[in-house]
Amino acid sequence: GLGVTETITSPTFNIVKQYESGRLPLYHFDVYRIGDVEEMYELGYEEYFFGSGICVIEWAELIDEIIPEEAIRIQIGYGRGEGERIYRCIF
């Protein structure tokens, strides 16, 4: 892993939460409350997306038009049983 020592939690009340304790910076986005893609421009998303860190984005489909083409997408869905999850990686 990255070696991040902090507990990673959803940045529900912020758009992005930064973790700098690992080998690379980790930027955790929750864009559920984004009104439109323009808010990502105002946030300066390009510095995060095209910088030296790793971005994890919850609700990425809401800003699909600005997600880099080379992004690796990980979808998490519910399985059949309680607590069961299905993970799918899209390269």
Backbone as JSON Lines, residues from 0, in Angstrom:
{"i":0,"aa":"G","n":[0.78,-1.18,0.0],"ca":[0.0,0.0,0.0],"c":[0.83,1.27,0.0]}
{"i":1,"aa":"L","n":[0.14,2.3,0.22],"ca":[0.75,3.63,0.21],"c":[1.44,3.96,1.53]}
{"i":2,"aa":"G","n":[1.08,3.26,2.59],"ca":[1.67,3.54,3.89],"c":[1.03,4.71,4.61]}
{"i":3,"aa":"V","n":[-0.21,5.04,4.24],"ca":[-0.93,6.12,4.92],"c":[-1.22,5.67,6.34]}
{"i":4,"aa":"T","n":[-0.84,6.5,7.31],"ca":[-1.0,6.1,8.71],"c":[-2.3,6.58,9.33]}
{"i":5,"aa":"E","n":[-2.93,7.58,8.74],"ca":[-4.2,8.08,9.28],"c":[-5.34,7.12,8.94]}
{"i":6,"aa":"T","n":[-6.42,7.18,9.72],"ca":[-7.64,6.46,9.39],"c":[-8.32,7.21,8.26]}
{"i":7,"aa":"I","n":[-8.64,6.51,7.19],"ca":[-9.26,7.15,6.03],"c":[-10.77,7.06,6.18]}
{"i":8,"aa":"T","n":[-11.4,8.21,6.15],"ca":[-12.86,8.28,6.27],"c":[-13.42,9.06,5.09]}
{"i":9,"aa":"S","n":[-14.7,8.9,4.85],"ca":[-15.34,9.62,3.75],"c":[-15.36,11.11,4.05]}
{"i":10,"aa":"P","n":[-14.96,11.93,3.07],"ca":[-14.96,13.38,3.27],"c":[-16.34,13.99,3.04]}
{"i":11,"aa":"T","n":[-17.35,13.43,3.66],"ca":[-18.74,13.8,3.41],"c":[-19.01,15.29,3.5]}
{"i":12,"aa":"F","n":[-18.42,15.97,4.46],"ca":[-18.71,17.39,4.62],"c":[-17.72,18.28,3.88]}
{"i":13,"aa":"N","n":[-16.71,17.68,3.3],"ca":[-15.76,18.38,2.45],"c":[-15.8,17.7,1.09]}
{"i":14,"aa":"I","n":[-15.33,18.36,0.08],"ca":[-15.26,17.73,-1.23],"c":[-14.04,16.8,-1.3]}
{"i":15,"aa":"V","n":[-12.94,17.24,-0.71],"ca":[-11.71,16.44,-0.78],"c":[-11.01,16.45,0.58]}
{"i":16,"aa":"K","n":[-10.45,15.29,0.92],"ca":[-9.66,15.16,2.14],"c":[-8.28,14.65,1.72]}
{"i":17,"aa":"Q","n":[-7.24,15.28,2.24],"ca":[-5.88,14.94,1.84],"c":[-5.17,14.15,2.93]}
{"i":18,"aa":"Y","n":[-4.41,13.15,2.49],"ca":[-3.59,12.35,3.38],"c":[-2.16,12.4,2.85]}
{"i":19,"aa":"E","n":[-1.25,12.93,3.65],"ca":[0.12,13.15,3.19],"c":[1.14,12.23,3.86]}
{"i":20,"aa":"S","n":[0.7,11.28,4.69],"ca":[1.65,10.49,5.49],"c":[2.24,9.29,4.74]}
{"i":21,"aa":"G","n":[1.75,8.98,3.56],"ca":[2.22,7.8,2.84],"c":[3.31,8.12,1.84]}
{"i":22,"aa":"R","n":[3.67,7.1,1.04],"ca":[4.69,7.26,0.01],"c":[4.28,8.31,-1.02]}
{"i":23,"aa":"L","n":[3.0,8.37,-1.32],"ca":[2.44,9.35,-2.25],"c":[1.27,10.02,-1.57]}
{"i":24,"aa":"P","n":[0.96,11.26,-1.93],"ca":[-0.24,11.88,-1.38],"c":[-1.5,11.14,-1.86]}
{"i":25,"aa":"L","n":[-2.47,11.02,-0.99],"ca":[-3.76,10.42,-1.34],"c":[-4.82,11.5,-1.2]}
{"i":26,"aa":"Y","n":[-5.61,11.68,-2.25],"ca":[-6.68,12.67,-2.26],"c":[-8.01,11.93,-2.39]}
{"i":27,"aa":"H","n":[-8.82,12.0,-1.36],"ca":[-10.08,11.27,-1.3],"c":[-11.22,12.26,-1.52]}
{"i":28,"aa":"F","n":[-11.9,12.13,-2.65],"ca":[-13.0,13.01,-3.03],"c":[-14.34,12.35,-2.76]}
{"i":29,"aa":"D","n":[-15.31,13.13,-2.34],"ca":[-16.71,12.71,-2.3],"c":[-17.47,13.81,-3.04]}
{"i":30,"aa":"V","n":[-17.83,13.53,-4.29],"ca":[-18.44,14.57,-5.12],"c":[-19.97,14.47,-5.17]}
{"i":31,"aa":"Y","n":[-20.56,13.74,-4.23],"ca":[-22.01,13.56,-4.22],"c":[-22.75,14.9,-4.17]}
{"i":32,"aa":"R","n":[-22.22,15.86,-3.42],"ca":[-22.91,17.14,-3.26],"c":[-22.49,18.19,-4.29]}
{"i":33,"aa":"I","n":[-21.65,17.8,-5.25],"ca":[-21.24,18.75,-6.3],"c":[-22.47,19.1,-7.14]}
{"i":34,"aa":"G","n":[-22.69,20.4,-7.34],"ca":[-23.82,20.83,-8.15],"c":[-23.59,20.61,-9.63]}
{"i":35,"aa":"D","n":[-22.36,20.9,-10.08],"ca":[-21.98,20.66,-11.47],"c":[-20.46,20.6,-11.56]}
{"i":36,"aa":"V","n":[-19.98,20.23,-12.72],"ca":[-18.55,20.05,-12.92],"c":[-17.79,21.36,-12.69]}
{"i":37,"aa":"E","n":[-18.43,22.48,-12.88],"ca":[-17.8,23.78,-12.68],"c":[-17.2,23.9,-11.27]}
{"i":38,"aa":"E","n":[-17.85,23.29,-10.29],"ca":[-17.33,23.32,-8.92],"c":[-15.97,22.62,-8.82]}
{"i":39,"aa":"M","n":[-15.76,21.6,-9.63],"ca":[-14.47,20.92,-9.63],"c":[-13.39,21.83,-10.22]}
{"i":40,"aa":"Y","n":[-13.75,22.62,-11.24],"ca":[-12.8,23.59,-11.79],"c":[-12.42,24.61,-10.72]}
{"i":41,"aa":"E","n":[-13.42,25.08,-9.97],"ca":[-13.17,26.06,-8.91],"c":[-12.28,25.48,-7.81]}
{"i":42,"aa":"L","n":[-12.4,24.19,-7.58],"ca":[-11.59,23.5,-6.58],"c":[-10.14,23.32,-7.04]}
{"i":43,"aa":"G","n":[-9.92,23.45,-8.36],"ca":[-8.59,23.22,-8.91],"c":[-8.28,21.75,-9.08]}
{"i":44,"aa":"Y","n":[-9.28,21.0,-9.53],"ca":[-9.17,19.55,-9.62],"c":[-7.96,19.09,-10.43]}
{"i":45,"aa":"E","n":[-7.54,19.86,-11.43],"ca":[-6.44,19.43,-12.3],"c":[-5.14,19.22,-11.52]}
{"i":46,"aa":"E","n":[-4.92,20.03,-10.48],"ca":[-3.72,19.85,-9.66],"c":[-3.74,18.5,-8.94]}
{"i":47,"aa":"Y","n":[-4.92,18.05,-8.56],"ca":[-5.06,16.75,-7.91],"c":[-4.98,15.62,-8.94]}
{"i":48,"aa":"F","n":[-5.8,15.7,-9.99],"ca":[-5.91,14.62,-10.96],"c":[-4.62,14.39,-11.74]}
{"i":49,"aa":"F","n":[-3.88,15.45,-12.01],"ca":[-2.69,15.34,-12.85],"c":[-1.4,15.62,-12.08]}
{"i":50,"aa":"G","n":[-1.48,15.59,-10.75],"ca":[-0.31,15.8,-9.9],"c":[0.39,14.5,-9.6]}
{"i":51,"aa":"S","n":[1.13,14.47,-8.52],"ca":[1.95,13.3,-8.18],"c":[1.27,12.35,-7.2]}
{"i":52,"aa":"G","n":[0.02,12.61,-6.84],"ca":[-0.67,11.77,-5.88],"c":[-1.66,10.81,-6.53]}
{"i":53,"aa":"I","n":[-2.42,10.15,-5.69],"ca":[-3.46,9.21,-6.12],"c":[-4.8,9.77,-5.67]}
{"i":54,"aa":"C","n":[-5.77,9.76,-6.58],"ca":[-7.11,10.25,-6.28],"c":[-8.08,9.08,-6.17]}
{"i":55,"aa":"V","n":[-8.86,9.09,-5.12],"ca":[-9.97,8.14,-4.94],"c":[-11.22,9.0,-4.94]}
{"i":56,"aa":"I","n":[-12.19,8.65,-5.81],"ca":[-13.35,9.52,-6.0],"c":[-14.64,8.74,-5.79]}
{"i":57,"aa":"E","n":[-15.4,9.11,-4.77],"ca":[-16.73,8.54,-4.57],"c":[-17.71,9.31,-5.46]}
{"i":58,"aa":"W","n":[-18.64,8.6,-6.06],"ca":[-19.64,9.2,-6.95],"c":[-19.0,9.8,-8.2]}
{"i":59,"aa":"A","n":[-17.95,9.16,-8.7],"ca":[-17.21,9.68,-9.86],"c":[-18.07,9.84,-11.1]}
{"i":60,"aa":"E","n":[-19.15,9.07,-11.19],"ca":[-20.01,9.19,-12.38],"c":[-20.63,10.57,-12.5]}
{"i":61,"aa":"L","n":[-20.69,11.32,-11.4],"ca":[-21.26,12.67,-11.44],"c":[-20.34,13.67,-12.12]}
{"i":62,"aa":"I","n":[-19.06,13.32,-12.22],"ca":[-18.09,14.21,-12.88],"c":[-17.36,13.46,-13.99]}
{"i":63,"aa":"D","n":[-18.03,12.49,-14.58],"ca":[-17.44,11.6,-15.57],"c":[-16.71,12.35,-16.69]}
{"i":64,"aa":"E","n":[-17.23,13.49,-17.1],"ca":[-16.65,14.21,-18.23],"c":[-15.24,14.74,-17.97]}
{"i":65,"aa":"I","n":[-14.82,14.82,-16.71],"ca":[-13.47,15.32,-16.42],"c":[-12.55,14.25,-15.83]}
{"i":66,"aa":"I","n":[-13.04,13.03,-15.71],"ca":[-12.2,11.94,-15.2],"c":[-11.19,11.58,-16.3]}
{"i":67,"aa":"P","n":[-9.9,11.52,-15.97],"ca":[-8.9,11.18,-16.98],"c":[-9.18,9.82,-17.63]}
{"i":68,"aa":"E","n":[-8.91,9.74,-18.91],"ca":[-9.16,8.52,-19.67],"c":[-8.42,7.32,-19.09]}
{"i":69,"aa":"E","n":[-7.22,7.56,-18.55],"ca":[-6.39,6.46,-18.04],"c":[-6.75,6.05,-16.61]}
{"i":70,"aa":"A","n":[-7.8,6.6,-16.06],"ca":[-8.21,6.28,-14.69],"c":[-8.6,4.8,-14.58]}
{"i":71,"aa":"I","n":[-8.3,4.22,-13.44],"ca":[-8.76,2.87,-13.13],"c":[-10.01,3.03,-12.28]}
{"i":72,"aa":"R","n":[-11.09,2.43,-12.73],"ca":[-12.37,2.55,-12.02],"c":[-12.62,1.28,-11.21]}
{"i":73,"aa":"I","n":[-13.01,1.48,-9.97],"ca":[-13.37,0.36,-9.1],"c":[-14.81,0.56,-8.68]}
{"i":74,"aa":"Q","n":[-15.66,-0.35,-9.09],"ca":[-17.08,-0.27,-8.73],"c":[-17.35,-1.26,-7.6]}
{"i":75,"aa":"I","n":[-18.08,-0.8,-6.61],"ca":[-18.44,-1.64,-5.47],"c":[-19.96,-1.74,-5.44]}
{"i":76,"aa":"G","n":[-20.45,-2.96,-5.47],"ca":[-21.89,-3.18,-5.45],"c":[-22.27,-4.16,-4.36]}
{"i":77,"aa":"Y","n":[-23.56,-4.28,-4.14],"ca":[-24.07,-5.22,-3.14],"c":[-24.14,-6.62,-3.74]}
{"i":78,"aa":"G","n":[-23.81,-7.62,-2.91],"ca":[-23.94,-9.0,-3.32],"c":[-25.29,-9.55,-2.89]}
{"i":79,"aa":"R","n":[-25.42,-10.85,-2.94],"ca":[-26.7,-11.48,-2.59],"c":[-26.93,-11.56,-1.09]}
{"i":80,"aa":"G","n":[-25.86,-11.82,-0.35],"ca":[-25.99,-11.97,1.09],"c":[-25.73,-10.68,1.84]}
{"i":81,"aa":"E","n":[-26.18,-10.65,3.09],"ca":[-25.96,-9.47,3.93],"c":[-24.46,-9.27,4.15]}
{"i":82,"aa":"G","n":[-23.99,-8.09,3.91],"ca":[-22.57,-7.79,4.07],"c":[-21.71,-8.21,2.89]}
{"i":83,"aa":"E","n":[-22.3,-8.85,1.9],"ca":[-21.53,-9.28,0.73],"c":[-21.39,-8.12,-0.25]}
{"i":84,"aa":"R","n":[-20.18,-7.95,-0.8],"ca":[-19.91,-6.89,-1.77],"c":[-19.28,-7.49,-3.02]}
{"i":85,"aa":"I","n":[-19.54,-6.86,-4.13],"ca":[-18.95,-7.25,-5.41],"c":[-18.06,-6.11,-5.87]}
{"i":86,"aa":"Y","n":[-16.81,-6.42,-6.17],"ca":[-15.84,-5.42,-6.62],"c":[-15.52,-5.68,-8.09]}
{"i":87,"aa":"R","n":[-15.5,-4.62,-8.86],"ca":[-15.19,-4.75,-10.29],"c":[-14.2,-3.66,-10.67]}
{"i":88,"aa":"C","n":[-13.09,-4.04,-11.28],"ca":[-12.08,-3.08,-11.76],"c":[-12.23,-2.92,-13.26]}
{"i":89,"aa":"I","n":[-12.21,-1.67,-13.7],"ca":[-12.33,-1.37,-15.13],"c":[-11.08,-0.59,-15.53]}
{"i":90,"aa":"F","n":[-10.3,-1.18,-16.41],"ca":[-9.06,-0.55,-16.86],"c":[-9.26,0.14,-18.19]}
